[in-house]
Amino acid sequence: MTQPSRDAAPKAPGLPSPGAAHRRRAPLLALAGLVLLAGCGIRTTSVPVDAGPAPSRVSCAVPDEEATATATATASASPRGLTARVYLVCSAQVAGVNRSVRTEGPDQLGVAVLLLRELQRKPRGGESSAGFTTAVQGDLAVEGPRRGDPRGSLRLSAPLGDLPPFALAQLVCTYAGTAAGSGDGGVLLGGSDDTPVRRFTCTGDLRTDPEAAETAGTAVK
């Protein structure tokens, strides 16, 4: 017969083993944790929560050498080539990129049409890699002022209120300060409805918060 070890402590009759006591305490501790969470206003859940992928980092900057090479190639192929600052969407803001374009005439409407086409063009190459995109729809058109509009006005083929705020911010910042603008650093824009033309300027607030375009601009009669 195997003799009990002299080093083993005798078990007191009627007392639970330490392991059994630990097993009984575990559910009580879990219950206490739930009560504390409920008391703090935190709702518990039995399903996993998907917070979505981590936000990706974009540079919002086209490599200088690529922009220079593109401008040089286009300008050499086009005697009327010029470098235009076109504002695109990147990282919830609008930021300018340089594009070399071919002019179709020095008049305001010709420049406005040209720049609108650039805004409608999908970014590619270095622009796409840097995170740029555009919110200006491909079927949007621009024309000159109507009767009664202030001189130097431009009318878009959709009501201003129907344009995505980012698209309107792109148009304002691209037109302002160019031959398509009103000559004072701003631009006079109206839509296809009968609402008055509004004067816009490309402010820092508009570039960093394009949603503000919905309420930007002042009516001009």
Backbone as JSON, one array per atom type, in Angstrom:
{
  "sequence": "MTQPSRDAAPKAPGLPSPGAAHRRRAPLLALAGLVLLAGCGIRTTSVPVDAGPAPSRVSCAVPDEEATATATATASASPRGLTARVYLVCSAQVAGVNRSVRTEGPDQLGVAVLLLRELQRKPRGGESSAGFTTAVQGDLAVEGPRRGDPRGSLRLSAPLGDLPPFALAQLVCTYAGTAAGSGDGGVLLGGSDDTPVRRFTCTGDLRTDPEAAETAGTAVK",
  "N": [[0.87, -1.2, 0.0], [0.51, 2.22, -0.77], [2.16, 4.73, 0.95], [1.0, 7.82, 2.38], [2.37, 11.0, 1.56], [4.63, 12.6, 3.74], [4.94, 15.31, 3.58], [2.61, 16.41, 2.61], [-0.1, 18.51, 3.28], [-2.59, 17.97, 5.68], [-6.02, 17.65, 4.81], [-8.61, 19.61, 5.89], [-11.57, 18.42, 7.26], [-14.71, 18.93, 5.62], [-14.09, 21.39, 4.47], [-13.87, 23.24, 1.41], [-11.78, 22.59, -1.43], [-8.97, 24.67, -2.5], [-9.05, 25.04, -5.31], [-11.73, 24.56, -6.0], [-12.99, 26.67, -4.69], [-11.98, 28.83, -6.13], [-13.12, 28.33, -8.62], [-15.79, 28.85, -8.05], [-15.71, 31.55, -7.45], [-15.11, 32.81, -9.89], [-17.42, 33.07, -11.73], [-18.86, 34.89, -10.14], [-17.2, 37.15, -10.1], [-17.23, 37.84, -12.82], [-19.94, 38.49, -13.1], [-20.05, 40.7, -11.43], [-18.45, 42.44, -12.87], [-20.05, 42.94, -15.12], [-22.17, 44.3, -13.93], [-20.86, 46.63, -13.08], [-20.14, 47.73, -15.57], [-22.68, 48.26, -16.64], [-23.53, 50.15, -14.83], [-21.87, 52.25, -15.46], [-22.87, 53.18, -17.79], [-22.19, 51.84, -20.11], [-22.98, 49.82, -22.74], [-23.28, 46.39, -23.02], [-22.31, 43.85, -25.39], [-22.87, 40.99, -27.39], [-21.9, 40.44, -29.82], [-19.31, 40.76, -32.28], [-17.77, 43.95, -32.93], [-17.36, 45.78, -35.81], [-15.15, 48.12, -36.68], [-14.31, 49.01, -39.08], [-11.84, 49.44, -41.72], [-8.54, 50.69, -41.03], [-7.83, 54.17, -41.49], [-6.39, 55.17, -44.58], [-3.23, 56.58, -45.46], [-2.52, 59.38, -47.39], [-0.57, 61.33, -49.66], [-1.26, 63.7, -50.95], [0.2, 65.23, -52.71], [1.7, 65.82, -55.75], [4.52, 64.39, -57.27], [7.2, 66.63, -57.89], [8.9, 66.37, -60.11], [7.42, 64.82, -61.89], [5.17, 66.44, -62.41], [6.45, 68.6, -63.63], [7.57, 67.4, -65.9], [5.27, 66.57, -67.28], [4.02, 69.05, -67.81], [5.96, 70.26, -69.41], [6.05, 68.56, -71.66], [3.44, 68.81, -72.69], [3.28, 71.56, -73.21], [5.26, 71.87, -75.15], [4.16, 70.52, -77.24], [2.04, 72.05, -77.8], [1.54, 75.21, -78.91], [-0.02, 77.07, -77.68], [-0.09, 76.37, -75.07], [-0.58, 76.42, -71.54], [0.06, 76.7, -68.03], [-2.14, 75.58, -65.68], [-3.77, 75.98, -62.55], [-5.41, 73.57, -61.03], [-8.03, 72.57, -58.95], [-8.47, 69.79, -56.95], [-10.01, 67.03, -55.18], [-8.82, 65.84, -52.12], [-8.13, 63.92, -49.34], [-10.41, 64.84, -47.84], [-10.38, 67.55, -48.39], [-9.87, 70.38, -50.63], [-7.34, 70.69, -52.98], [-4.71, 72.17, -54.89], [-3.39, 71.26, -58.09], [-0.88, 71.35, -60.62], [-1.5, 71.66, -64.03], [-0.74, 71.34, -67.44], [-2.3, 72.88, -70.07], [-4.17, 73.28, -73.15], [-5.11, 76.26, -74.54], [-8.2, 77.6, -75.74], [-8.88, 80.03, -76.56], [-8.8, 83.5, -75.58], [-10.96, 84.48, -74.2], [-13.31, 84.83, -71.47], [-15.33, 82.8, -71.19], [-14.3, 80.75, -72.79], [-11.98, 79.99, -71.36], [-13.21, 79.16, -69.01], [-14.66, 76.93, -69.87], [-12.57, 75.27, -70.65], [-11.18, 74.84, -68.19], [-13.2, 73.59, -66.74], [-13.39, 71.17, -68.1], [-10.96, 70.08, -67.35], [-11.4, 69.7, -64.63], [-13.31, 67.73, -64.75], [-11.94, 65.59, -65.68], [-10.64, 62.45, -64.89], [-8.31, 61.97, -62.3], [-4.99, 60.77, -62.87], [-2.0, 58.73, -62.99], [0.58, 60.29, -61.21], [-1.13, 62.0, -59.78], [-3.34, 60.39, -59.12], [-2.06, 58.42, -57.58], [-1.23, 59.97, -55.46], [-3.55, 60.38, -54.13], [-5.6, 61.99, -55.12], [-8.84, 62.98, -56.34], [-11.93, 63.68, -58.11], [-14.95, 65.58, -57.76], [-16.57, 66.7, -59.59], [-19.12, 66.37, -61.83], [-19.4, 64.62, -64.95], [-21.3, 65.5, -66.82], [-21.77, 68.15, -66.46], [-22.08, 71.53, -67.53], [-20.97, 74.8, -68.67], [-21.86, 78.18, -69.19], [-22.19, 81.53, -70.56], [-23.26, 84.74, -69.08], [-26.75, 85.39, -68.3], [-29.46, 87.48, -69.46], [-29.6, 90.34, -67.52], [-27.88, 89.38, -65.6], [-24.9, 90.09, -63.68], [-22.03, 91.59, -65.21], [-19.47, 89.48, -66.43], [-20.32, 87.15, -65.28], [-20.86, 83.62, -64.78], [-22.79, 80.85, -65.77], [-23.88, 77.73, -64.6], [-24.93, 74.44, -65.69], [-26.63, 73.27, -63.9], [-28.57, 73.73, -60.9], [-27.0, 75.61, -58.29], [-27.41, 74.65, -55.74], [-27.8, 71.97, -56.15], [-25.4, 70.88, -56.71], [-22.67, 68.81, -55.62], [-21.1, 69.77, -52.57], [-18.28, 69.63, -52.56], [-17.67, 69.65, -55.28], [-18.55, 72.21, -56.01], [-16.78, 73.75, -54.48], [-14.39, 73.03, -55.74], [-14.78, 74.17, -58.29], [-15.01, 76.9, -57.67], [-12.47, 77.51, -56.53], [-10.8, 76.83, -58.63], [-11.58, 78.53, -60.73], [-11.41, 81.12, -59.62], [-9.3, 83.95, -59.62], [-8.34, 83.5, -62.18], [-8.66, 83.91, -65.78], [-11.25, 83.12, -66.04], [-12.49, 84.07, -63.87], [-13.87, 86.84, -61.92], [-12.2, 88.99, -62.05], [-11.42, 90.24, -59.73], [-10.21, 88.53, -58.02], [-12.13, 86.75, -57.3], [-15.07, 84.83, -58.23], [-17.99, 84.9, -60.22], [-20.79, 83.07, -59.96], [-23.6, 81.28, -61.14], [-26.56, 79.21, -61.25], [-28.62, 76.85, -63.1], [-31.17, 77.58, -62.47], [-33.44, 80.21, -61.42], [-32.25, 81.66, -59.43], [-30.3, 84.33, -57.97], [-27.04, 85.3, -59.2], [-24.08, 84.42, -57.47], [-21.31, 85.68, -55.63], [-18.19, 84.28, -55.2], [-15.27, 83.48, -53.27], [-12.06, 81.96, -53.07], [-11.34, 80.91, -50.23], [-9.24, 80.08, -47.36], [-10.73, 78.65, -45.51], [-12.7, 77.53, -47.13], [-11.2, 75.82, -48.7], [-10.21, 73.96, -46.85], [-12.5, 73.05, -45.66], [-14.66, 71.99, -47.56], [-17.41, 71.5, -47.44], [-18.53, 73.83, -46.6], [-19.13, 75.25, -48.83], [-21.77, 75.16, -49.54], [-23.11, 77.19, -48.19], [-21.59, 79.34, -48.78], [-20.53, 82.35, -50.5], [-21.98, 85.38, -51.8], [-25.02, 86.92, -52.68], [-25.43, 88.55, -55.82], [-26.8, 91.23, -57.49]],
  "CA": [[0.0, 0.0, 0.0], [1.3, 3.46, -0.88], [2.05, 5.57, 2.14], [0.85, 9.25, 2.06], [3.57, 11.82, 1.72], [4.67, 13.32, 5.01], [4.93, 16.77, 3.35], [1.29, 16.87, 2.18], [-0.87, 19.08, 4.38], [-3.87, 17.26, 5.83], [-7.19, 18.43, 4.39], [-9.59, 19.71, 6.97], [-12.88, 17.9, 6.83], [-15.79, 19.9, 5.44], [-13.66, 22.62, 3.8], [-13.65, 23.04, -0.02], [-10.41, 22.76, -1.9], [-8.74, 26.01, -3.09], [-9.48, 25.08, -6.71], [-13.2, 24.68, -6.06], [-13.36, 28.03, -4.3], [-11.65, 29.72, -7.26], [-14.11, 28.14, -9.68], [-17.04, 29.51, -7.68], [-15.53, 33.01, -7.46], [-14.98, 33.34, -11.26], [-18.7, 33.64, -12.24], [-19.26, 36.06, -9.36], [-16.41, 38.29, -10.56], [-17.74, 38.23, -14.15], [-21.22, 39.17, -12.89], [-19.77, 42.02, -10.85], [-17.94, 43.29, -13.96], [-21.19, 43.39, -15.94], [-22.92, 45.3, -13.16], [-20.11, 47.87, -13.12], [-20.26, 48.3, -16.91], [-24.02, 48.82, -16.8], [-23.61, 51.36, -14.0], [-21.13, 53.34, -16.11], [-23.53, 53.59, -19.02], [-21.62, 51.12, -21.25], [-23.85, 48.71, -23.1], [-22.53, 45.2, -23.41], [-22.77, 43.24, -26.62], [-22.36, 39.64, -27.57], [-21.44, 40.29, -31.2], [-18.12, 41.59, -32.53], [-18.01, 45.26, -33.54], [-16.42, 46.06, -36.89], [-14.91, 49.55, -36.78], [-13.86, 49.33, -40.42], [-10.39, 49.46, -41.89], [-7.83, 51.89, -40.58], [-7.74, 55.14, -42.58], [-5.14, 55.12, -45.32], [-2.53, 57.85, -45.53], [-2.22, 59.83, -48.74], [0.36, 62.46, -49.59], [-1.88, 64.9, -51.51], [1.24, 66.01, -53.37], [2.22, 65.18, -56.94], [5.96, 64.6, -57.35], [7.55, 67.8, -58.7], [9.51, 66.01, -61.38], [6.38, 64.34, -62.78], [4.38, 67.59, -62.84], [7.27, 69.39, -64.55], [7.7, 66.66, -67.15], [3.98, 66.61, -67.97], [3.81, 70.41, -68.3], [6.9, 70.53, -70.49], [5.65, 67.79, -72.83], [2.23, 69.38, -73.26], [3.56, 72.89, -73.72], [6.05, 71.77, -76.37], [3.27, 70.05, -78.31], [0.96, 73.02, -77.97], [2.07, 76.58, -78.8], [-0.9, 77.85, -76.81], [-0.15, 75.7, -73.79], [-0.37, 77.21, -70.33], [-0.05, 75.92, -66.79], [-3.33, 75.97, -64.92], [-3.89, 75.43, -61.21], [-6.71, 72.91, -60.96], [-8.26, 72.1, -57.58], [-9.08, 68.48, -56.86], [-10.35, 66.59, -53.83], [-7.85, 64.93, -51.5], [-8.16, 63.87, -47.88], [-11.52, 65.66, -47.35], [-10.11, 68.96, -48.68], [-9.54, 70.61, -52.04], [-5.95, 71.13, -53.1], [-4.38, 72.47, -56.28], [-2.33, 70.58, -58.84], [-0.55, 72.06, -61.86], [-1.69, 70.93, -65.28], [-0.48, 72.12, -68.64], [-3.48, 72.72, -70.91], [-4.18, 74.03, -74.39], [-6.17, 77.25, -74.51], [-9.04, 77.65, -76.94], [-9.24, 81.43, -76.77], [-8.52, 84.28, -74.38], [-12.18, 84.99, -73.57], [-13.65, 84.24, -70.18], [-16.08, 81.56, -71.32], [-13.4, 79.71, -73.31], [-11.14, 79.51, -70.26], [-14.08, 78.46, -68.06], [-14.95, 75.62, -70.45], [-11.33, 74.5, -70.59], [-10.91, 74.44, -66.81], [-14.23, 72.63, -66.36], [-12.99, 69.87, -68.64], [-9.87, 69.55, -66.52], [-11.98, 69.24, -63.37], [-14.07, 66.51, -65.01], [-11.01, 64.53, -66.04], [-10.25, 61.62, -63.74], [-6.87, 62.02, -62.03], [-4.25, 59.56, -63.2], [-0.58, 58.84, -62.75], [0.99, 60.77, -59.9], [-2.28, 62.57, -59.07], [-4.12, 59.29, -58.55], [-1.25, 57.78, -56.54], [-1.16, 60.87, -54.32], [-4.85, 60.38, -53.44], [-6.52, 62.98, -55.66], [-10.01, 62.58, -57.1], [-12.74, 64.85, -58.43], [-16.38, 65.44, -57.49], [-17.29, 67.41, -60.65], [-19.74, 65.38, -62.7], [-19.02, 64.75, -66.35], [-22.33, 66.11, -67.67], [-21.94, 69.56, -66.11], [-21.64, 72.47, -68.56], [-20.91, 76.19, -68.23], [-22.15, 79.14, -70.25], [-22.05, 82.92, -70.15], [-24.35, 85.32, -68.28], [-28.07, 85.63, -68.86], [-29.89, 88.87, -69.42], [-29.79, 90.8, -66.16], [-26.78, 88.95, -64.74], [-23.76, 91.01, -63.67], [-21.01, 91.34, -66.21], [-18.45, 88.55, -65.98], [-20.92, 86.0, -64.6], [-20.91, 82.31, -65.43], [-23.94, 80.04, -65.37], [-23.71, 76.29, -64.72], [-26.11, 73.76, -66.23], [-27.38, 72.7, -62.78], [-28.67, 74.67, -59.79], [-25.86, 75.52, -57.39], [-27.78, 73.84, -54.59], [-27.79, 70.55, -56.51], [-24.02, 70.42, -56.88], [-21.99, 68.38, -54.41], [-20.3, 70.87, -52.03], [-16.88, 69.51, -52.97], [-17.6, 70.06, -56.68], [-18.66, 73.67, -56.04], [-15.51, 74.27, -53.97], [-13.4, 72.84, -56.81], [-15.04, 75.16, -59.33], [-14.7, 78.24, -57.16], [-11.03, 77.7, -56.36], [-10.13, 76.73, -59.93], [-11.92, 79.71, -61.53], [-11.0, 82.37, -58.96], [-7.94, 84.38, -59.91], [-7.98, 83.22, -63.57], [-9.48, 84.65, -66.74], [-12.64, 82.72, -65.87], [-13.01, 84.75, -62.69], [-14.5, 88.16, -62.06], [-11.19, 90.02, -62.14], [-11.07, 90.76, -58.41], [-9.81, 87.39, -57.21], [-13.27, 85.89, -57.03], [-15.78, 84.33, -59.4], [-19.44, 85.07, -60.16], [-21.38, 81.82, -60.43], [-25.02, 81.05, -61.0], [-26.98, 77.9, -61.71], [-29.61, 76.8, -64.18], [-32.46, 78.09, -61.99], [-33.58, 81.67, -61.47], [-31.64, 82.3, -58.27], [-29.28, 85.3, -58.37], [-25.63, 84.93, -59.24], [-23.38, 84.65, -56.2], [-19.88, 85.93, -55.72], [-17.42, 83.38, -54.36], [-13.82, 83.6, -53.21], [-11.42, 80.72, -52.62], [-10.72, 81.17, -48.92], [-8.64, 78.94, -46.69], [-11.8, 77.86, -44.89], [-13.38, 76.77, -48.17], [-10.31, 74.75, -49.15], [-10.08, 72.93, -45.82], [-13.84, 72.55, -45.31], [-15.47, 72.21, -48.76], [-18.85, 71.46, -47.14], [-18.96, 75.2, -46.39], [-19.5, 75.84, -50.12], [-23.23, 75.23, -49.62], [-23.57, 78.47, -47.66], [-20.64, 80.38, -49.13], [-20.95, 83.23, -51.58], [-22.98, 86.42, -51.53], [-25.86, 87.18, -53.86], [-25.12, 89.75, -56.59], [-27.93, 91.59, -58.36]],
  "C": [[0.89, 1.23, 0.0], [1.08, 4.34, 0.32], [1.89, 7.03, 1.73], [2.11, 10.01, 2.36], [3.5, 12.57, 3.04], [4.57, 14.82, 4.81], [3.57, 17.3, 2.98], [0.51, 17.34, 3.38], [-2.18, 18.35, 4.48], [-5.03, 18.18, 5.49], [-8.21, 18.42, 5.51], [-10.92, 19.21, 6.48], [-13.9, 19.01, 6.71], [-15.4, 21.17, 4.75], [-13.42, 22.35, 2.34], [-12.19, 23.24, -0.35], [-10.24, 24.14, -2.47], [-9.21, 26.1, -4.53], [-10.97, 25.25, -6.84], [-13.64, 26.07, -5.69], [-13.09, 29.01, -5.42], [-12.67, 29.59, -8.37], [-15.44, 28.8, -9.34], [-16.93, 31.02, -7.72], [-15.53, 33.58, -8.87], [-16.31, 33.85, -11.81], [-19.13, 34.87, -11.47], [-18.5, 37.29, -9.8], [-16.89, 38.78, -11.92], [-19.05, 38.98, -14.02], [-21.0, 40.57, -12.34], [-19.25, 42.96, -11.93], [-19.06, 43.8, -14.84], [-21.99, 44.46, -15.23], [-22.2, 46.64, -13.21], [-20.2, 48.53, -14.48], [-21.62, 48.93, -17.11], [-24.15, 50.1, -16.0], [-22.89, 52.53, -14.62], [-21.75, 53.77, -17.42], [-22.99, 52.9, -20.25], [-22.49, 49.91, -21.51], [-22.99, 47.54, -23.55], [-23.11, 44.62, -24.68], [-22.14, 41.87, -26.74], [-21.87, 39.39, -28.98], [-20.23, 41.16, -31.41], [-18.49, 42.87, -33.24], [-16.93, 45.51, -34.58], [-16.28, 47.56, -37.05], [-14.43, 49.95, -38.15], [-12.35, 49.36, -40.5], [-9.78, 50.75, -41.39], [-7.7, 52.85, -41.75], [-6.36, 55.08, -43.25], [-4.54, 56.52, -45.38], [-2.22, 58.18, -46.98], [-1.37, 61.09, -48.63], [-0.26, 63.77, -50.03], [-0.83, 65.82, -52.14], [1.77, 65.22, -54.55], [3.72, 65.43, -56.99], [6.32, 65.73, -58.31], [8.08, 67.41, -60.06], [8.47, 65.51, -62.37], [5.53, 65.49, -63.3], [5.14, 68.42, -63.86], [7.38, 68.71, -65.9], [6.41, 66.7, -67.95], [3.75, 67.99, -68.56], [4.72, 70.71, -69.48], [6.48, 69.82, -71.77], [4.42, 68.4, -73.49], [2.49, 70.74, -73.88], [4.34, 72.82, -75.02], [5.19, 71.3, -77.54], [2.18, 71.04, -78.61], [1.51, 74.43, -77.82], [1.21, 77.46, -77.9], [-1.03, 77.21, -75.44], [0.09, 76.66, -72.64], [-0.53, 76.3, -69.13], [-1.21, 76.45, -65.98], [-3.3, 75.28, -63.56], [-5.3, 74.89, -61.06], [-6.88, 72.31, -59.56], [-9.06, 70.81, -57.59], [-9.33, 68.13, -55.39], [-9.27, 65.62, -53.34], [-7.95, 65.04, -49.99], [-9.17, 64.86, -47.29], [-11.26, 67.16, -47.47], [-10.02, 69.13, -50.19], [-8.15, 71.22, -52.1], [-5.61, 71.25, -54.58], [-3.26, 71.59, -56.82], [-2.09, 71.38, -60.12], [-0.77, 71.14, -63.06], [-1.39, 71.87, -66.44], [-1.61, 71.84, -69.63], [-3.35, 73.58, -72.16], [-5.36, 75.0, -74.37], [-6.94, 77.23, -75.82], [-9.48, 79.09, -77.23], [-9.05, 82.2, -75.49], [-9.76, 84.74, -73.64], [-12.51, 84.2, -72.32], [-14.34, 82.9, -70.32], [-15.19, 80.43, -71.85], [-12.51, 79.14, -72.22], [-11.98, 78.72, -69.26], [-14.4, 77.05, -68.57], [-13.72, 74.71, -70.34], [-11.06, 73.98, -69.18], [-11.96, 73.44, -66.3], [-13.88, 71.24, -66.87], [-11.87, 69.24, -67.81], [-10.4, 69.01, -65.2], [-12.76, 67.93, -63.56], [-13.17, 65.33, -65.35], [-10.57, 63.75, -64.8], [-8.74, 61.73, -63.53], [-6.2, 60.69, -62.38], [-2.78, 59.79, -62.9], [-0.28, 59.28, -61.32], [-0.15, 61.37, -59.1], [-3.08, 61.47, -58.38], [-3.36, 58.63, -57.4], [-1.19, 58.64, -55.28], [-2.49, 60.99, -53.59], [-5.86, 61.37, -53.97], [-7.68, 62.32, -56.4], [-10.79, 63.83, -57.43], [-14.2, 64.55, -58.17], [-17.21, 66.13, -58.56], [-17.81, 66.4, -61.65], [-19.45, 65.67, -64.17], [-20.04, 65.43, -67.23], [-22.56, 67.59, -67.35], [-21.38, 70.44, -67.23], [-21.66, 73.88, -67.99], [-21.18, 77.08, -69.43], [-22.04, 80.55, -69.68], [-23.26, 83.43, -69.4], [-25.66, 85.39, -69.04], [-28.36, 87.13, -68.85], [-30.18, 89.27, -67.97], [-28.71, 90.35, -65.19], [-25.66, 89.99, -64.76], [-22.73, 90.62, -64.74], [-19.93, 90.42, -65.62], [-19.0, 87.34, -65.24], [-20.81, 84.74, -65.45], [-22.11, 81.55, -64.88], [-23.63, 78.56, -65.62], [-25.02, 75.64, -65.14], [-26.91, 73.02, -65.15], [-27.51, 73.76, -61.7], [-27.48, 74.5, -58.84], [-26.16, 74.62, -56.19], [-27.78, 72.35, -54.87], [-26.37, 70.0, -56.68], [-23.49, 69.87, -55.57], [-21.13, 69.52, -53.87], [-18.84, 70.82, -52.47], [-16.71, 69.96, -54.42], [-17.66, 71.59, -56.78], [-17.37, 74.31, -55.53], [-14.41, 74.13, -55.01], [-13.55, 73.91, -57.88], [-14.63, 76.55, -58.88], [-13.19, 78.46, -57.12], [-10.27, 77.61, -57.68], [-10.38, 77.97, -60.77], [-11.37, 81.01, -60.93], [-9.55, 82.7, -59.28], [-7.47, 84.06, -61.31], [-8.85, 84.09, -64.49], [-10.95, 84.26, -66.67], [-13.3, 83.42, -64.69], [-13.56, 86.13, -62.99], [-13.5, 89.29, -62.08], [-10.77, 90.62, -60.82], [-10.66, 89.64, -57.47], [-10.93, 86.44, -56.87], [-13.88, 85.37, -58.33], [-17.28, 84.51, -59.17], [-20.09, 83.84, -60.79], [-22.88, 81.8, -60.16], [-25.35, 79.67, -61.53], [-28.0, 77.98, -62.82], [-30.98, 77.3, -63.74], [-32.44, 79.62, -62.03], [-32.98, 82.37, -60.24], [-30.53, 83.24, -58.72], [-27.88, 84.7, -58.4], [-24.99, 85.25, -57.89], [-21.9, 84.84, -56.44], [-19.15, 85.07, -54.71], [-15.95, 83.77, -54.38], [-13.26, 82.3, -52.66], [-10.65, 80.99, -51.33], [-10.07, 79.91, -48.38], [-9.68, 78.05, -46.05], [-12.5, 77.0, -45.93], [-12.51, 75.61, -48.64], [-10.23, 73.62, -48.13], [-11.42, 72.35, -45.38], [-14.78, 72.79, -46.49], [-16.97, 72.14, -48.52], [-19.4, 72.87, -46.94], [-19.39, 75.86, -47.69], [-21.02, 75.99, -50.25], [-23.76, 76.59, -49.16], [-22.62, 79.61, -47.99], [-21.19, 81.24, -50.26], [-22.0, 84.24, -51.16], [-23.73, 86.73, -52.81], [-25.48, 88.52, -54.5], [-26.28, 90.04, -57.53], [-27.5, 92.62, -59.4]]
}
